């Protein structure tokens, strides 16, 4: 999975009304820049602890992401195709 996609998905999951999330964030060259543009009390750093703390939010947003973001949808389809039933 390209890291750029993962960062785009984090922005879209946690900040669904962000300008980039509403306008094709998967095509943005540096979606990680949008993380620093969020309100201070809601920002997430690129540390595993921050991702772990927001795990439930990210997990709950996944169905919305796969419904709206083509690369997330493709990743899920390819991943599930390789996963034993």
Secondary structure, DSSP 4 states (H G I P E B T S, - for coil): --HHHHHHHHHHHH-TTSHHHHTTGGG-TTGGGGGGGS-GGG---SSHHHHHHTHHHHHHHHHHHHHH-HHHHHHHHHHHHHS--
